[in-house]
């Protein structure tokens, strides 16, 4: 927080403290007044009852008088209890309202960012954050998962905002602490991600008050076994990460290394359908509201991949090649092939799905498919992102 925000917050807290203190004294005053009234009434009633008892002529009349005393005594005791409860409830309610109000005000001043894109876009990410917040600091960063295109800007933002909270899902927290790039997928995929730290764990099943809304954290395995999606029921707004896009979903990375995960993708799509969002902010692409058609398309693609895993492997390979080309912009074909043949994922995919061809030939086939789709342009031995 800025110095101005700290001063304003402190001033508000002091004002609230004095307000609550006044309320507490007001409650005490009401309690003292209630007890004095009850005591005076009891003394008056005791004197009257004493006079009545002295005028009793026989035992039968004394018993009748005692019976008449018990009923009003019970009624007065109940009335006293009700007044006491009202005072306690009123004072406690003021404290609760003040605490809730202060918490809500503090949350409104917190700026939260979900995911930070790839490292090559870190300057653009910072510029967008500053352009939106102006002189306000970024307070909280939340990662839906730890693929390099979702947390590549974490380090840069942490440098520029030293007090930044960083929330990650728990599955790879130890790998982040130890910075084990093999476990984090950066080394196997040939991607880059500067080392960052985290301050909090984003536990599936938890609910957080961010941006004046309650956000539910739901486990969303498939694309990544540790991924989550964020849902605000009040607004029926879903941040779907790479679990659902308008035109499909992210590569199912566990499947690329031989770990079954298509069923998990199906379960995550079912979860999204049950949440019934009206608006989705995806990890890639534009915000959309045509949720049912997007789910139908995703399920069609999932069925096709499940029936033909090689098709999914080719799709995943092309995504990895295209992603690296996006990072470089342009590179000689020779250098690109040298990089690709050194990437563990590429070698593993070739071993599982391309053994009918040599690795260089198989990579040439993948690049040719990217060229035909318009995602790649080759001129004079140079590959250009298109």
PEJO-V792698 format. One record per helix or strand of 3 or more residues. SS is the DSSP state (h for helix, s for strand). FROM is the first residue (numbers start at 1). TO is the last residue. If there is no record, write none. Layout:
BEGIN
SS | FROM | TO
SS | FROM | TO
END
This chain:
BEGIN
h | 3 | 54
h | 59 | 109
s | 112 | 114
h | 119 | 133
s | 140 | 142
h | 148 | 151
h | 154 | 160
s | 165 | 168
h | 170 | 178
h | 186 | 189
s | 207 | 210
s | 213 | 219
s | 228 | 232
s | 237 | 241
h | 253 | 256
h | 262 | 275
s | 279 | 282
h | 291 | 307
h | 309 | 328
s | 330 | 332
h | 333 | 341
h | 344 | 353
h | 359 | 373
s | 376 | 379
s | 382 | 385
END
